Structure formats: structure tokens, C-alpha cells
Amino acid sequence: MGGGAKKKSIAMAEKAQRRSTTKDGEEKEKKESSGTQKTGPKSVAIGDELMKTIKKEAPKMNAVTPYVIASKYNIKLSSAKTILRELEKANLLRKACGNHRVSVYAPPSKKAEETAAA
């Protein structure tokens, strides 16, 4: 019933031998898919200049999500969420819709700006 391990076929033995040689001396070339890009580490600290540019450009966009801000300015998603909450408190953006996972912000309407200024 039991028996030992199955003997590898010649092709499988050759593959195993190739794998062991690539690990030891040679560098294995990896194929990169055309759709993905390698990016550097995302910044955690948000500088004053970055905050100024986001304050200037975010109200001009039709719809703003944390992902849009994070990918455009190469910052972490959590940092983008806090930035958008701060912009909402400053009445530069309003929360258009969202749930517990994602929030969609839009520029404030003209009526809201007039009542806030008065």
C-alpha cells in the first residue's frame, strides 16, 4: 500500500537542477508585466509645499477620492484620507458620497460658498 516517493521524470529532474543552479550563481531574469510599474517608497510626511499644491488643485477636480490623491502625489492612502478630511473641514471640498470604505469628494457648490462667506 504505502510505497516510497515517486521517481521524478527526466524533465522534472532537469528543471530541479536548473532551479538549483540559478539560485547559486546566476541571476534569474524576471519578466515584468507591461501593466505594472515599480514605484519607490511612498512618503509619509506631508510637506507644506505639497499641501499647498493639493489645496490649489483638489477643488478644480470634478471628483476627488483618496486613491486619486495618493497616486498623483505618491503619498500613502491613509495620508490622502486625512488630507481630504482637512480640506472638507476648511470648506475647500465637500463630501459628495461615500461609505465606510471610500469617500468621494467634490468641489463645494456656489450656494454653499455664498452662505459660508456671509
N, C-alpha and C positions, 0 to 999 in steps of 0.2 A: 503493500500500500504506500508507504512513505516514499522512500527513494531519496536520492540526493538532488542537488541543484541541476538544472538543465544545462547541458553543454552549449556554449554560445556558438552561433554560426560564424563562419569566416568573416562575413561582412560586419557583424556586430563586434567581433574581436578587433577588426581593423579600426572601426570607429572609436572604440575604447582606447586603443593605442594612440590614435591621433589626438584625442582629447588630453591624454596624459602628457604628450609632448608639447602641446600648445600651452598647457599650464606651466610647464617647467621653464622653457627657454624663450619660445617665440611669443610675440604679442598677437593676440587673436583680434582680427579686424571685425568690428561690429558694424552691422548695417543700420544706418539711421533712416527712419521713415521720413518721407518728404513732408509730412504734415506737422510733425513736432519740431519744436525748436528748443535748444538748451539755453536757459537763461541763467544769469548769475544769481547770487543770493538777493533776496528782496530786502529792502531797507525797512527797519522797524521805526527808527527815529524820523520824525517828520519835521523838516526844517521850515523856517519862516518863508523862504522863497517858494518852496513847494506849496505851502498853504496859501500863499498869495495867488499863485497861478491857478490852483484849484478853485479858489473863491471867485476868480475872474472868469474862468471857463465853464464851470459847472452850471451856472444859471443860463448860459447860452444853449446848452444841450436840451433836446426835447425830453428825453427820459434819461435819468441817471440811476444806475444801480451800483452797488459796491463793487461788483466784478468789473464794470467799465472803468471805474476809478483805479482799482488795483492793477489792472492790466495796462492801462495807459501810462500810469506814473511809476510802475514797478514797485509797488508797496504791498504789504500784506493785506489780506482781505479784512481782517479784524481792524486794522488801522483805517481802512477805507470806510468801514461801517461807522466808526467813531467820528471821522471827519464829516460824513454826511449828516449824522445826528447833530453835530455842532452847527453845520450850515442851516439845518432846519430850525434850531433854536435862534439863530441870528436872522431868521426870515429871508434867507437868500434862496432857500429851496422849500418846497412843501412836499409832504408825503402823499403821493398820488394813490398808491395802493400797496398792499403787501400782506404778508402773514408772518409767522414766527421765524421762517427761514430766510426770506428775502424781502427787501423793501425797495419800492420803486419811487424815486423822487422826480419831481417836475419843477420847473420854474414857477414862482408864485404868480397868481393871476393878477391882473391890473387892479381889480376891485380890492383885493387883499392888501396890495401895496398902498392904495389910497387911504384905506382905513387905518393902517399901521402908521402912516405919516401924520394923520390928523390927530 
